[in-house]
Amino acid sequence: MARTKKTLGQEETKPSLPAQGFSRQAMEALSARQNEPHWVRQKRREGWHHYEELAPPFWRRTDVSKLNWDGLIPYAPPQVPVASLSALPPKLQAALATYGRRAGLLLQRDSARVYGELADEVAAQGVIFTDLEMAVRQYPDLVERYFMDGAVPVSSDKYTALHAAFWSGGTFLYVPRSVEVTLPLISVLWIEMPQLAVFPPTLVVAEAGSRVTLVSELLSMGCEGCPDTYHGGVTELHVGPGADVRYINVQDLGGHVYDLRSQVALLDRDSRLDWLTVNLGGHLSRSSQHTVLREPGVEALVTGLYLPDGRQHIAFDTLQDHVAPNCTSDLLYQGALLGRSRAVYGGTIRAWPGAQKTDAYQSNRNLLLSKKARADSLPQLEIEANDLRCTHGATVGQVDEDHVFYLMSRGIPRPEAVRLIVEGFFRPVLDRLPASLDGLRQRLTRAIAAKLK
């Protein structure tokens, strides 16, 4: 795990990369390197056990069999922390520059944190915003209570179990009771090393009556000729009674990255969740996003935007899980597809027998910008209550030529006309970003325009 060299008569130990592929020995070495408490090691061992025992999940329209799992590096040694953001790669600096005022920033480079900040006035209120490795050491009781237990169990599926065995870095956000964080908190993962497997967990605990916005970005350099790289993330959102959480997840990974994510939000009485997912990059990306409305009075607003091109494959599995009565969920996923790309949306509204007075809506809209692009939309309802309103809808179509003709008749070239139509198509999604994230809205608008050139 390390190589040793002599310098001026002394031995200096430098960490080296582990062997390619996943093994119990590599998992134990990772845990030992981080000097973890016993319960964390047991959680990793439990994950490795389930990874060995479970078969890969079967996804009818998404195939990850071409990923060279044995060629992946399970984790990378920590990089030297940066004292200034000016030392970061230009693409990363440009992304961070769009945020302006913020309450805190956490930056992970490959497998570990390299930068962190939190406003003094926010920390003084008891807010914790750090990587999960640090949280395990400083707040073990708090992390153990929530991590990969009630929301995303270790045994959920083979890839989640692998995450439990090899997680590193990550984000831990804790907001105490009745605390309001007015400015957004920003967490960024930057994948730099090709062939690396990165497993960053995100754990958010918002206590009763609290209010917070967290932006989580997944970024890397474009690297079409690089070997396969893997991102396997797990997100757990625990939203307490009366809490108000806005969670924004933006993915703009390079074309060599496979991206598999499991995300679950558990919502308590009278809480509110505004959840926005943006998928722009990656070779193959699949996100499982489950929202569990488990106590009365919950409101969940779930939004998605995707713009694949080339041969990108993007897939979503959403679940609006109405367990309790008198809850509302509103889901809108919109995508525009270029080249030979493919999008697969599978969404379910489930209302349990006790979920009376449920009000749930689900909409998936797809705009095909190429004759070779394909979109599969599979919304469904599972209803076991009899006093509710649940509706869903899906559309797949091409740009309306009447709209294009109207714009062209006013002197606008066709490519520009199509761009304007697509930007208008995405406007309902981007308008759900708050004013404090206007810089992010503008950056996403520019990214959409760049893809449409």
C-alpha positions as CSV (number, residue, x, y, z in Angstrom):
1,M,0.0,0.0,0.0
2,A,3.0,2.3,0.3
3,R,6.4,2.8,-1.1
4,T,9.4,3.9,0.9
5,K,12.4,5.9,-0.2
6,K,15.4,7.3,1.7
7,T,15.9,11.1,1.8
8,L,18.9,12.5,3.6
9,G,19.3,9.4,5.7
10,Q,15.6,9.3,6.7
11,E,12.8,7.1,5.4
12,E,9.8,8.8,3.9
13,T,6.6,6.9,3.3
14,K,4.5,7.9,0.3
15,P,1.0,6.4,-0.3
16,S,0.7,4.6,-3.6
17,L,-2.3,3.4,-5.6
18,P,-3.9,0.1,-4.6
19,A,-4.1,-2.7,-7.2
20,Q,-6.9,-2.6,-9.8
21,G,-10.1,-4.4,-9.0
22,F,-12.1,-4.7,-5.7
23,S,-11.0,-7.0,-2.9
24,R,-11.6,-7.5,0.8
25,Q,-7.9,-6.7,1.3
26,A,-8.2,-3.3,-0.4
27,M,-11.3,-2.5,1.6
28,E,-9.6,-3.4,4.9
29,A,-6.5,-1.3,3.9
30,L,-8.8,1.7,3.1
31,S,-10.4,1.4,6.6
32,A,-7.1,1.1,8.3
33,R,-5.6,4.1,6.5
34,Q,-8.5,6.2,7.8
35,N,-8.2,4.8,11.3
36,E,-11.9,4.3,11.5
37,P,-14.0,3.2,14.6
38,H,-15.2,-0.3,14.9
39,W,-18.8,0.3,13.7
40,V,-17.5,1.9,10.5
41,R,-15.3,-1.1,9.8
42,Q,-18.2,-3.4,10.5
43,K,-20.4,-1.5,8.1
44,R,-17.7,-1.8,5.4
45,R,-17.4,-5.5,6.0
46,E,-21.2,-5.9,5.8
47,G,-21.1,-4.0,2.5
48,W,-18.4,-6.3,1.1
49,H,-20.4,-9.4,2.2
50,H,-23.5,-8.2,0.3
51,Y,-21.4,-7.2,-2.7
52,E,-20.1,-10.7,-3.0
53,E,-23.5,-12.4,-2.4
54,L,-25.8,-10.2,-4.5
55,A,-26.3,-10.5,-8.2
56,P,-26.2,-7.3,-10.2
57,P,-29.7,-5.7,-10.5
58,F,-31.5,-6.3,-13.8
59,W,-32.3,-3.1,-15.7
60,R,-34.2,-3.9,-18.9
61,R,-33.1,-0.8,-20.8
62,T,-29.8,0.0,-19.1
63,D,-26.7,-2.2,-19.5
64,V,-23.5,-1.6,-17.5
65,S,-21.9,-4.9,-18.5
66,K,-19.4,-3.1,-20.7
67,L,-17.8,-1.4,-17.7
68,N,-14.4,-3.0,-16.9
69,W,-14.9,-3.4,-13.2
70,D,-11.6,-5.3,-12.8
71,G,-9.7,-2.4,-14.3
72,L,-11.0,0.2,-11.8
73,I,-8.8,1.5,-9.1
74,P,-10.9,1.3,-5.8
75,Y,-9.6,4.6,-4.3
76,A,-6.8,7.1,-4.6
77,P,-4.5,8.4,-1.9
78,P,-5.5,11.9,-0.6
79,Q,-4.1,14.9,-2.5
80,V,-2.5,17.8,-0.8
81,P,-5.2,20.3,0.4
82,V,-5.3,23.6,-1.4
83,A,-5.0,26.9,0.4
84,S,-6.5,28.9,-2.4
85,L,-9.1,28.1,-5.0
86,S,-6.9,29.8,-7.6
87,A,-4.8,26.6,-7.5
88,L,-7.6,24.5,-9.0
89,P,-8.1,23.6,-12.7
90,P,-9.8,26.3,-14.8
91,K,-13.0,24.4,-15.4
92,L,-13.4,23.9,-11.7
93,Q,-12.6,27.5,-11.0
94,A,-15.2,28.7,-13.5
95,A,-17.9,26.4,-11.9
96,L,-17.2,27.7,-8.4
97,A,-17.1,31.4,-9.6
98,T,-20.8,31.2,-10.5
99,Y,-22.0,30.9,-6.9
100,G,-21.0,34.3,-5.5
101,R,-22.0,34.5,-1.8
102,R,-22.3,31.2,0.0
103,A,-22.5,29.9,3.5
104,G,-19.9,27.2,2.9
105,L,-17.9,25.2,0.4
106,L,-16.6,21.7,0.4
107,L,-14.4,20.3,-2.4
108,Q,-13.4,16.7,-2.9
109,R,-10.7,15.9,-5.4
110,D,-10.8,12.2,-6.5
111,S,-11.1,10.3,-3.2
112,A,-10.7,12.9,-0.4
113,R,-11.4,16.5,0.6
114,V,-8.9,19.1,-0.4
115,Y,-10.7,22.3,0.6
116,G,-13.4,23.3,3.1
117,E,-14.9,26.5,4.5
118,L,-17.9,27.4,6.6
119,A,-19.1,30.9,7.5
120,D,-18.4,31.7,11.2
121,E,-21.9,32.8,11.8
122,V,-23.3,29.6,10.4
123,A,-20.9,27.4,12.4
124,A,-21.9,29.4,15.6
125,Q,-25.4,28.2,15.1
126,G,-24.3,24.6,15.4
127,V,-24.3,23.7,11.7
128,I,-21.9,21.0,10.7
129,F,-20.6,20.9,7.1
130,T,-17.7,18.7,6.5
131,D,-16.6,15.5,4.7
132,L,-18.0,12.2,6.1
133,E,-14.5,10.9,7.0
134,M,-14.0,13.9,9.4
135,A,-17.6,13.6,10.7
136,V,-17.1,9.9,11.6
137,R,-14.2,10.9,13.8
138,Q,-15.7,14.1,15.3
139,Y,-19.4,13.2,15.5
140,P,-19.5,9.4,15.6
141,D,-22.8,9.1,17.4
142,L,-24.6,11.4,15.1
143,V,-23.3,9.8,11.9
144,E,-23.9,6.2,13.1
145,R,-27.6,7.0,13.8
146,Y,-28.3,7.9,10.2
147,F,-25.6,6.6,7.8
148,M,-26.7,3.8,5.4
149,D,-29.4,2.5,7.7
150,G,-33.0,3.8,7.4
151,A,-32.8,5.6,4.1
152,V,-30.3,3.5,1.9
153,P,-29.5,0.2,3.6
154,V,-26.2,-1.5,2.8
155,S,-28.1,-4.5,1.3
156,S,-30.2,-2.4,-1.1
157,D,-28.4,-3.8,-4.2
158,K,-24.9,-4.9,-5.3
159,Y,-23.6,-1.5,-6.3
160,T,-24.9,0.1,-3.1
161,A,-23.1,-2.6,-1.1
162,L,-19.9,-1.8,-3.0
163,H,-20.3,1.8,-2.1
164,A,-20.7,0.8,1.6
165,A,-17.4,-1.1,1.4
166,F,-15.3,1.5,-0.4
167,W,-16.8,5.0,0.4
168,S,-14.5,7.9,1.0
169,G,-14.7,11.6,1.3
170,G,-18.3,12.6,0.9
171,T,-20.5,15.3,2.4
172,F,-22.0,15.5,5.9
173,L,-24.5,18.3,6.6
174,Y,-26.2,18.7,9.9
175,V,-28.6,21.6,10.6
176,P,-29.9,21.9,14.3
177,R,-33.5,22.5,15.2
178,S,-35.0,25.8,14.1
179,V,-31.8,27.0,12.4
180,E,-32.1,28.8,9.1
181,V,-29.2,29.0,6.7
182,T,-30.0,31.7,4.3
183,L,-27.1,31.3,1.8
184,P,-26.5,28.1,-0.1
185,L,-23.9,25.5,0.9
186,I,-21.9,24.1,-2.0
187,S,-20.3,20.6,-2.2
188,V,-18.3,19.7,-5.3
189,L,-16.7,16.4,-6.3
190,W,-13.9,16.8,-9.0
191,I,-12.9,13.5,-10.6
192,E,-9.4,13.9,-12.1
193,M,-7.8,10.4,-12.3
194,P,-9.0,8.2,-15.1
195,Q,-9.8,4.6,-14.2
196,L,-10.6,5.6,-10.7
197,A,-13.7,4.4,-8.8
198,V,-15.1,7.2,-6.5
199,F,-17.7,6.5,-3.8
200,P,-18.7,9.8,-2.2
201,P,-21.6,9.6,0.3
202,T,-23.9,12.5,0.9
203,L,-25.7,12.5,4.3
204,V,-28.0,15.4,5.2
205,V,-29.8,15.7,8.5
206,A,-32.1,18.7,8.9
207,E,-33.7,18.8,12.3
208,A,-37.2,20.1,13.1
209,G,-38.0,23.5,11.8
210,S,-34.7,24.1,10.1
211,R,-34.1,25.5,6.6
212,V,-31.2,25.0,4.3
213,T,-30.1,24.8,0.6
214,L,-27.3,22.4,-0.5
215,V,-25.9,22.2,-4.0
216,S,-24.0,19.1,-4.8
217,E,-22.0,19.0,-8.1
218,L,-20.3,16.1,-9.8
219,L,-17.6,17.4,-12.3
220,S,-14.6,16.1,-14.3
221,M,-12.6,17.0,-17.3
222,G,-13.8,15.8,-20.7
223,C,-11.8,12.8,-21.6
224,E,-13.3,10.8,-24.5
225,G,-10.2,8.6,-25.0
226,C,-9.6,7.8,-21.3
227,P,-10.3,4.3,-19.8
228,D,-13.5,3.7,-17.9
229,T,-14.0,5.7,-14.7
230,Y,-16.7,5.2,-12.2
231,H,-18.8,7.3,-9.8
232,G,-21.0,5.3,-7.4
233,G,-22.8,7.8,-5.1
234,V,-25.3,7.4,-2.3
235,T,-27.4,10.3,-1.0
236,E,-29.5,10.2,2.1
237,L,-31.7,13.1,3.1
238,H,-33.3,13.1,6.5
239,V,-35.8,16.0,6.6
240,G,-37.2,16.5,10.1
241,P,-40.7,17.8,11.2
242,G,-41.4,21.2,9.7
243,A,-38.0,21.4,8.0
244,D,-37.5,23.0,4.6
245,V,-34.7,21.5,2.5
246,R,-33.7,22.5,-1.0
247,Y,-31.3,19.9,-2.6
248,I,-29.7,20.5,-6.0
249,N,-27.6,17.8,-7.7
250,V,-25.8,18.8,-10.9
251,Q,-23.8,16.2,-12.9
252,D,-21.5,17.3,-15.7
253,L,-19.0,14.4,-16.0
254,G,-16.7,13.5,-18.8
255,G,-17.7,11.0,-21.5
256,H,-15.5,8.3,-20.0
257,V,-17.4,8.1,-16.7
258,Y,-20.1,5.6,-15.6
259,D,-22.4,7.1,-13.0
260,L,-24.7,5.1,-10.8
261,R,-26.5,6.8,-7.9
262,S,-28.9,5.7,-5.2
263,Q,-30.7,8.6,-3.6
264,V,-33.4,8.5,-0.9
265,A,-35.2,11.3,1.0
266,L,-37.2,10.5,4.2
267,L,-39.7,13.3,5.0
268,D,-41.3,13.8,8.4
269,R,-44.5,15.6,9.4
270,D,-45.1,19.0,7.7
271,S,-41.7,19.1,6.1
272,R,-40.9,20.3,2.6
273,L,-38.3,19.2,0.1
274,D,-37.4,20.9,-3.2
275,W,-35.2,18.5,-5.1
276,L,-33.6,19.4,-8.5
277,T,-31.5,17.0,-10.5
278,V,-29.5,18.1,-13.6
279,N,-27.8,15.5,-15.8
280,L,-25.5,16.8,-18.6
281,G,-22.5,14.4,-18.8
282,G,-21.2,10.9,-18.4
283,H,-21.0,8.0,-20.7
284,L,-23.8,6.2,-18.9
285,S,-25.7,7.6,-16.0
286,R,-28.4,6.0,-13.9
287,S,-30.0,7.6,-10.9
288,S,-32.5,6.0,-8.5
289,Q,-34.3,8.8,-6.7
290,H,-36.9,7.8,-4.0
291,T,-38.9,10.3,-2.0
292,V,-40.7,8.8,1.0
293,L,-43.5,10.9,2.4
294,R,-43.8,9.0,5.6
295,E,-45.8,11.4,7.9
296,P,-48.8,13.7,7.2
297,G,-48.5,17.2,5.8
298,V,-45.4,16.7,3.7
299,E,-44.8,18.6,0.4
300,A,-42.2,17.4,-2.1
301,L,-41.3,19.2,-5.4
302,V,-39.1,16.9,-7.5
303,T,-37.6,18.3,-10.8
304,G,-35.2,16.9,-13.3
305,L,-33.4,18.2,-16.4
306,Y,-31.2,16.2,-18.8
307,L,-29.5,16.9,-22.1
308,P,-27.6,13.9,-23.5
309,D,-25.7,13.9,-26.8
310,G,-23.5,11.6,-28.8
311,R,-24.1,8.1,-27.6
312,Q,-24.8,9.1,-24.0
313,H,-27.3,7.0,-22.0
314,I,-29.2,8.5,-19.2
315,A,-31.7,6.7,-17.0
316,F,-33.9,7.6,-14.1
317,D,-35.9,5.6,-11.6
318,T,-38.1,7.9,-9.5
319,L,-40.5,6.9,-6.7
320,Q,-43.0,9.2,-5.0
321,D,-43.7,7.0,-2.0
322,H,-46.9,8.2,-0.2
323,V,-47.0,6.3,3.1
324,A,-48.9,8.8,5.1
325,P,-52.2,10.8,4.4
326,N,-52.5,14.4,3.4
327,C,-49.3,14.7,1.5
328,T,-48.4,16.4,-1.8
329,S,-45.8,15.5,-4.4
330,D,-45.2,17.2,-7.8
331,L,-42.6,15.7,-10.2
332,L,-41.5,17.2,-13.5
333,Y,-38.7,15.7,-15.5
334,Q,-37.7,17.2,-18.8
335,G,-35.1,16.2,-21.3
336,A,-33.9,17.1,-24.8
337,L,-31.9,14.5,-26.7
338,L,-29.2,15.0,-29.4
339,G,-27.2,12.6,-31.6
340,R,-27.7,8.9,-30.9
341,S,-28.3,9.4,-27.2
342,R,-31.0,7.6,-25.2
343,A,-33.0,8.5,-22.1
344,V,-34.9,6.1,-20.0
345,Y,-37.4,7.4,-17.5
346,G,-39.2,5.0,-15.1
347,G,-41.4,6.8,-12.5
348,T,-43.9,5.4,-10.0
349,I,-46.4,7.1,-7.7
350,R,-47.2,4.7,-4.9
351,A,-50.0,5.4,-2.4
352,W,-50.2,3.0,0.5
353,P,-53.6,1.9,2.1
354,G,-53.4,4.7,4.7
355,A,-52.4,7.4,2.3
356,Q,-55.8,9.1,2.0
357,K,-56.0,12.7,0.7
358,T,-52.8,12.2,-1.3
359,D,-52.3,14.7,-4.1
360,A,-49.6,13.5,-6.5
361,Y,-48.5,14.5,-10.0
362,Q,-45.9,13.1,-12.3
363,S,-44.8,14.4,-15.7
364,N,-42.0,13.4,-18.1
365,R,-41.5,15.4,-21.2
366,N,-38.9,14.6,-23.9
367,L,-37.8,16.6,-26.9
368,L,-36.0,14.7,-29.7
369,L,-33.5,16.9,-31.5
370,S,-32.2,14.1,-33.7
371,K,-33.9,11.3,-35.7
372,K,-31.5,8.8,-34.1
373,A,-32.1,9.8,-30.5
374,R,-34.5,7.7,-28.4
375,A,-36.5,8.3,-25.3
376,D,-38.4,5.7,-23.3
377,S,-40.9,7.0,-20.8
378,L,-42.6,4.6,-18.4
379,P,-44.7,6.3,-15.7
380,Q,-47.0,4.2,-13.5
381,L,-49.3,4.3,-10.6
382,E,-49.6,1.9,-7.6
383,I,-52.7,2.9,-5.7
384,E,-54.0,1.2,-2.6
385,A,-56.1,4.1,-1.2
386,N,-59.5,5.3,-2.4
387,D,-59.7,9.0,-1.5
388,L,-56.9,10.8,-3.4
389,R,-55.8,12.4,-6.7
390,C,-52.9,10.9,-8.6
391,T,-52.2,11.8,-12.2
392,H,-49.3,11.2,-14.6
393,G,-48.3,12.0,-18.1
394,A,-45.5,11.5,-20.6
395,T,-44.7,13.0,-24.0
396,V,-42.0,12.3,-26.6
397,G,-41.8,14.4,-29.7
398,Q,-39.7,16.5,-32.0
399,V,-39.4,20.3,-32.2
400,D,-42.6,21.9,-33.5
401,E,-41.7,23.0,-37.1
402,D,-44.4,25.7,-36.9
403,H,-42.5,27.3,-34.0
404,V,-39.2,27.0,-36.0
405,F,-40.9,28.6,-39.1
406,Y,-42.3,31.4,-37.0
407,L,-38.8,32.3,-35.6
408,M,-37.1,31.9,-39.0
409,S,-39.7,34.2,-40.6
410,R,-38.4,36.9,-38.3
411,G,-34.8,36.5,-39.5
412,I,-33.6,34.1,-36.9
413,P,-31.4,31.3,-38.4
414,R,-32.7,27.7,-37.9
415,P,-29.9,26.6,-35.4
416,E,-30.6,29.7,-33.3
417,A,-34.4,29.2,-33.5
418,V,-34.0,25.6,-32.3
419,R,-31.8,26.8,-29.4
420,L,-34.4,29.3,-28.3
421,I,-37.1,26.7,-28.4
422,V,-35.1,24.3,-26.3
423,E,-34.2,27.0,-23.8
424,G,-37.8,27.8,-23.5
425,F,-38.6,24.1,-23.1
426,F,-36.2,24.0,-20.1
427,R,-37.3,27.3,-18.6
428,P,-39.9,25.7,-16.2
429,V,-37.1,23.6,-14.7
430,L,-34.5,26.4,-14.4
431,D,-37.0,28.8,-12.9
432,R,-37.3,26.5,-9.9
433,L,-33.8,27.7,-8.9
434,P,-33.9,30.4,-6.2
435,A,-32.6,33.9,-6.7
436,S,-29.5,33.1,-4.6
437,L,-28.4,30.6,-7.3
438,D,-28.9,32.9,-10.3
439,G,-25.2,32.3,-11.2
440,L,-25.8,28.6,-11.4
441,R,-28.9,29.2,-13.6
442,Q,-26.9,31.3,-16.0
443,R,-24.1,28.7,-16.1
444,L,-26.6,25.9,-16.9
445,T,-28.2,28.0,-19.6
446,R,-24.7,28.5,-21.2
447,A,-24.0,24.8,-20.9
448,I,-27.3,24.0,-22.7
449,A,-26.5,26.5,-25.4
450,A,-23.0,25.0,-25.9
451,K,-24.4,21.5,-26.4
452,L,-26.9,22.8,-29.0
453,K,-24.2,24.4,-31.2
